[in-house]
Amino acid sequence: MLHAMWTRHHLLPGAFLKLPRGEQLFLLASLELELEQEQVLQREHERARR
């Protein structure tokens, strides 16, 4: 997850770890939703190509 935050949103791991725990949890949950939505769109795109 930290790698995805870094590569997608330019949030360095050290900066993430300095955030309050509540903000860390919010960012982790938001990124998880983002990644899940991306997987759904990829599956839909693959089905449409068939």
GUTORPA-509111 format. One record per atom (N, C-alpha, C, O): x, y negated, z negated. Coordinates in steps of 0.2 Angstrom, whole numbers, padded with zeros to 4 digits, always signed. Example, Ala and Ser with C-alpha at 12.3 -4.5 7.8 and 13.67 -1.06 7.14 Angstrom:
// residues 2
+0066+0028-0039 +0062+0022-0039 +0066+0016-0039 +0071+0017-0042 +0064+0011-0035 +0068+0005-0036 +0064+0000-0039 +0067-0006-0040 
//
This chain:
// residues 50
+0004+0006+0000 +0000+0000+0000 +0004-0006+0000 +0003-0011+0003 +0010-0006-0004 +0014-0012-0004 +0017-0014+0003 +0018-0019+0005 +0019-0008+0006 +0021-0009+0013 +0016-0012+0018 +0018-0017+0022 +0010-0010+0017 +0005-0013+0021 +0004-0020+0020 +0003-0025+0024 +0004-0022+0013 +0003-0029+0011 +0009-0033+0014 +0008-0039+0016 +0015-0030+0014 +0021-0034+0017 +0020-0035+0024 +0021-0040+0027 +0019-0030+0028 +0019-0030+0035 +0013-0033+0038 +0013-0037+0043 +0007-0033+0035 +0001-0036+0037 +0000-0043+0035 -0003-0047+0039 +0002-0044+0029 +0000-0051+0026 +0006-0055+0023 +0005-0060+0020 +0012-0052+0024 +0018-0055+0022 +0018-0057+0015 +0021-0062+0012 +0016-0052+0011 +0016-0053+0003 +0021-0048+0001 +0020-0042+0001 +0027-0051-0001 +0032-0047-0004 +0031-0043-0010 +0027-0045-0014 +0033-0037-0011 +0032-0033-0017 +0033-0036-0023 +0029-0036-0028 +0039-0040-0023 +0040-0044-0029 +0035-0049-0031 +0033-0050-0037 +0032-0052-0026 +0027-0057-0027 +0021-0054-0029 +0017-0057-0034 +0019-0048-0026 +0013-0044-0029 +0014-0042-0036 +0009-0043-0040 +0020-0040-0038 +0020-0038-0045 +0020-0043-0050 +0019-0042-0056 +0022-0049-0048 +0021-0055-0052 +0014-0058-0053 +0013-0062-0058 +0010-0055-0049 +0003-0058-0050 -0001-0055-0056 +0002-0049-0058 -0006-0058-0059 -0009-0055-0064 -0013-0048-0062 -0014-0048-0056 -0014-0044-0067 -0016-0037-0065 -0023-0038-0061 -0024-0034-0057 -0027-0042-0063 -0034-0043-0060 -0033-0045-0052 -0037-0042-0048 -0028-0049-0051 -0027-0051-0044 -0024-0045-0040 -0026-0044-0034 -0020-0041-0043 -0017-0035-0040 -0022-0030-0038 -0022-0028-0033 -0027-0029-0043 -0032-0024-0042 -0037-0027-0036 -0039-0023-0032 -0038-0033-0036 -0042-0036-0031 -0039-0035-0024 -0042-0033-0019 -0032-0037-0023 -0029-0036-0017 -0028-0029-0015 -0029-0027-0009 -0027-0024-0019 -0027-0017-0018 -0034-0015-0015 -0034-0011-0010 -0039-0017-0018 -0046-0015-0016 -0047-0018-0009 -0050-0014-0005 -0045-0024-0008 -0047-0027-0002 -0043-0024+0004 -0045-0023+0009 -0037-0022+0002 -0033-0019+0007 -0035-0012+0009 -0035-0010+0015 -0037-0008+0004 -0040-0002+0005 -0046-0002+0009 -0047+0002+0014 -0051-0007+0008 -0057-0008+0013 -0054-0010+0020 -0057-0007+0025 -0049-0014+0020 -0047-0016+0027 -0044-0010+0031 -0046-0009+0037 -0040-0005+0027 -0038+0001+0031 -0043+0006+0032 -0043+0009+0038 -0048+0006+0028 -0054+0011+0029 -0058+0009+0035 -0059+0013+0040 -0059+0002+0036 -0063-0001+0041 -0059+0000+0048 -0062+0002+0053 -0052+0000+0048 -0048+0001+0053 -0048+0008+0056 -0049+0009+0062 -0049+0013+0051 -0049+0020+0053 -0056+0021+0056 -0056+0025+0061 -0061+0018+0053 -0068+0019+0056 -0068+0016+0064 -0071+0020+0068 -0065+0011+0065 -0065+0008+0071 -0061+0012+0076 -0063+0013+0082 -0055+0015+0074 -0051+0019+0078 -0055+0025+0080 -0055+0028+0086 -0059+0028+0075 -0063+0034+0077 -0068+0033+0082 -0069+0037+0086 -0072+0027+0081 -0077+0025+0086 -0074+0024+0092 -0077+0026+0098 -0068+0021+0093 -0065+0020+0099 -0063+0026+0103 -0064+0027+0109 -0061+0031+0099 -0059+0037+0102 -0065+0041+0104 -0065+0044+0109 -0070+0041+0100 -0077+0044+0103 -0079+0041+0109 -0082+0044+0113 -0079+0034+0110 -0081+0031+0115 -0077+0032+0122 -0080+0032+0127 -0071+0034+0121 -0067+0036+0126 -0068+0043+0129 -0066+0044+0135 -0071+0047+0125 -0073+0054+0128 -0079+0054+0132 -0080+0060+0135 
//
